[in-house]
């Protein structure tokens, strides 16, 4: 991603960083998204069937012994922890400047939806062209259906943005009792799992999509207030050790798989929807974050290191959006050329991993260089515009629309393919219409965003 490293803007932003800024949070945001990207690239296994069709398998299914690696590579909880910090401090900043709910929601949503809208428009056009040309099958259809799947996290993230003001109010009202909130949410998630696995109420599992991620998000509030930091290394060790022990117990004696990501062929996924095992995973990662905070903060004091983090932060969202498209491009080239990457987990497979990762990174870098300007923040405006009910409805529509397009994808677009969003069948055009309607409701009289 060296396309803009050392750019004047990055150097200027790095030089103007106030001493009060928690640089560690910026590093965590970059590392969490980079780890997700790397994990997706590592898991991809191109498979050519006897009829010549191409599928993309998962190395975790082919080599189950690698599944414990997800305890390190599945760092999406860290992203939601950082999100809680950013949303809590952002909402407090908006309120200090006289802003309201609509200002906050618009600023946060616009920052995420601008690059996502470009991403969706490009893939929509590609899907339409593939359908018209009769190429919407095989690897093309798989790519069109898969590239939107990681957007699930954006949908949940938007929901947490919408809920931040009331959740922050509860957090502040409780004062020193604020840790009760994330604990209660995670206990509620445990209750959902008891009903799901013990009583067969599988339909309730979707509740954990909000309960687990909201619990981690609330931990970010505790970080924003300095409560977690005041616990020091002792608290970090307790959270890391306790979370790991719980994770080992749950995956050994409970109904939970070892992998912290979904694996084809397994009856239960710890991610979709999140389970108590994933909650324990989030707790141990939070402890690890606290344990590494001191040395990482000292390392970030180096000018060159911090400048690199600032640059990477400006590219992270764009890279996340386009990294699967880049991977499918590499898959297409590899299979078209008939190159043998070896049996998953075998010597040749490991030897070709560096080349595979380098090709995916290079292709992603090209896409980032093309689309990175879509990820630039808007100009600030004076607070006070927009009705909270209108903004709230806009956030609901954007959340449902993004979750919907993540579920249905663009494969089979012209055939009217549908998928279930919660309990309702939706098509790609319907979900995109929801996102567009929500974005329109969030728009102020002047098109811009509130900084912070």
ZIKADA-V680663 format. One line per field, one symbol per residue. ss: DSSP state (H for helix, E for strand, L for the rest). Layout:
# ZIKADA-V680663
ss->???
This chain:
# ZIKADA-V680663
ss->LLLLLLLHHHHHHHHLLLLLLLHHHHHHHHHHHHHHHHHHHHHEEEEELLLLLEEEEEHHHHLHHHHHHHHHHLLHHHHHHHHHHHHHHHHHHHHHLLLLHHHHHHHHHHHHHHHHHHHHHHHHHHHHHHHHLLLLLHHHHHHHHHLLHHHHHHHHHHHHHHHHHHHHHHHHHHHHHLHHHHHHHHHHHHHHHHHHHHLLLHHHHHHHHHHHHHHHHHHHHHHHLLHHHHLHHHHHHHHHHHHHHHHHHHHHHLLLLLLLLLLLLLLLLLELLELHHHHHHHHHHHHHHHHHHHHHHHHHLLHHHHHHHHHHHHHHHHHHHHHHHHHHHHHHHHHHHLLLLLLLLLHHHHHHHHHHHHHHHHHHHHHHHHHHHHHLLLLLLLLLLLLHHHHHHHHHHHHHHHHHHHHHLLLLHHHLLEEEELLEEEEHHHHHHHHHHHHHHHLLLLLLLLLL
